[in-house]
Amino acid sequence: MNDIGSAPEQDPTVSVSVSFHASVIDSVRDRVGKRGVSPYVEAAVRRQIERDNLQALIEANEEIHGPLTPEEIRAAREEIHGAASRDEVA
């Protein structure tokens, strides 16, 4: 698992060339302008790396302990979000 630095302002930048569909870049530029594309894309890539790392951690945990049961997942959700379920909030 390759990790990313926690302090991007201290990490040197490297220019790379990537290809996107035109509609994706248009949508990014509409949101952040031409000069905001690199930070926007970097933030998206960092989020994806974090998700990939979390998935690897989950898989390693499941290999050792087995998958979480529905009851364990429900209990964790209640601990994080409180006892009210999404159905009760609506």
Residue pairs with C-beta under 8 A, 6 or more apart in sequence:
1 52
1 53
1 56
2 49
3 53
4 46
4 49
5 11
8 42
8 46
18 41
20 28
25 37
28 36
28 37
28 40
28 41
29 37
31 40
32 39
32 40
62 68
68 76
77 85
